[in-house]
Amino acid sequence: MAIQSYLVYAKPGERDQVTTQLRGLPFAEVSPAEHHDVVILVTETHGKADAELLESQLSGITGIDGFALVAGYSDELIAAEEN
């Protein structure tokens, strides 16, 4: 399992539309900013392939100007560090 947090930057005036589309993603929590065109997205994926698919989906959403991974947790990375 991997948990990742993103800042999603919406194009000016597109925050609500982007928020609606992000809420359609599975295993995602969405929190739009009140006064800026930014949305916080927290996701839970299962493996690298799911994470890559998620980022591909983000890239395809119209209204998104860009996004940045700001934090991540992965069971696999933790296990590798412990060994």
PyMOL commands that set and color helices and strands:
alter all, ss='L'
color gray80, all
select helices_A, chain A and resi 15-23+48-59+75-82
alter helices_A, ss='H'
color red, helices_A
select strands_A, chain A and resi 2-10+28-32+38-45+64-74
alter strands_A, ss='S'
color yellow, strands_A
deselect
rebuild
show_as cartoon
